[in-house]
């Protein structure tokens, strides 16, 4: 009875955290910390393990934390050196009279880039560029940011290294690039085309018909820059673009994304020294770390702790047992259940913990002789990657996009709108995934 109360209480705290995110004027970090402290204290009364510091240290995914710090530092360097503004200036020059074409280029480029680079990196790099470009052209940045963040999650379905969760799945089941292209390539093309079509029809066209003033009472990190007059130094621009290329290579070569991020951060810091009080140029990581906004990092730490508490009180085990009990179901039905379950859970939780929860369950199911592995793995990969759009907190790139929009006063992209639009497109992606898996099972029965 005590464990049931604990499961309901911690679950209620988690639901309360989700509700808080809907109120844009509320400091979500304050409530996140309050709720996690309350949930932890109550859990510690029933389970002594929750009273130890080691428990919380082990449950936090420090790899993601260090990667976020490294990425935010790199973004600050690129912003200070006006690299984003130079890229934006060139985009404006090329697409100033064709905003629709610019929209498609941004969405397709971010989608393809997300297939080889961690999705969060794409949001942090593309977001500031989009805002600068749109403000220069008097366009509302919200549809372009929506297009980017919704498309990014699709890119991860194309390769085994497009996301951290794909790396875990590929390693567990020995899946390579050829397997992803062969089994998910058609889904990627069809879903990307459908996404661009509906984004254009439902969001972009309405926005282009309205005159956007861009006025805002809040201070913005980029709104005061005129990209016609403020350009990056040619040397800084080429140097930092080269470093970005090196960063992409590191992400491809090093499986641990936090290692690649930290190495890239060090390279950027040493290549972009700052002037000290003695007018001498020195590398100074502290200069950039002071400018990083750590709110998103603290929020993800709270999410990891919540997941750890739910593992401790048995909530996660209930889910595993429920899915394992469905192993006698029809293969297609089971694949669709996995698709829906992983996509919905990925909307509430960060994708990586959901992968960790489901790996033993999927391994158990595909080892049973009555099941064909491919449909179950396809459902697993699609659900994990596209489900993050159901709720913004389920995807690091969605939360990063919201933070960029908030910091740069894009008032037309609050949490409620990303929740609504993202949820609609997540549903579209899941339905397309269900249709694709059904077709695959019918054409290639095990």
Secondary structure as UniProt FT lines:
FT   HELIX           2..20
FT   TURN            21..22
FT   TURN            24..25
FT   HELIX           28..46
FT   HELIX           48..51
FT   HELIX           53..59
FT   HELIX           62..80
FT   TURN            81..82
FT   HELIX           83..95
FT   TURN            96..97
FT   HELIX           99..114
FT   TURN            115..116
FT   HELIX           119..136
FT   TURN            137..138
FT   HELIX           141..155
FT   TURN            156..157
FT   TURN            160..161
FT   HELIX           164..173
FT   HELIX           177..199
FT   HELIX           200..204
FT   HELIX           205..208
FT   TURN            223..224
FT   TURN            227..229
FT   HELIX           234..253
FT   HELIX           257..271
FT   STRAND          274..275
FT   TURN            277..278
FT   STRAND          281..282
FT   HELIX           285..289
FT   TURN            290..291
FT   HELIX           295..312
FT   TURN            313..314
FT   HELIX           315..325
FT   HELIX           326..328
FT   HELIX           331..348
FT   HELIX           351..366
FT   TURN            369..370
FT   HELIX           373..386
FT   HELIX           387..389
FT   HELIX           392..394
FT   HELIX           396..407
FT   TURN            408..409
FT   TURN            411..412
FT   HELIX           415..443
//
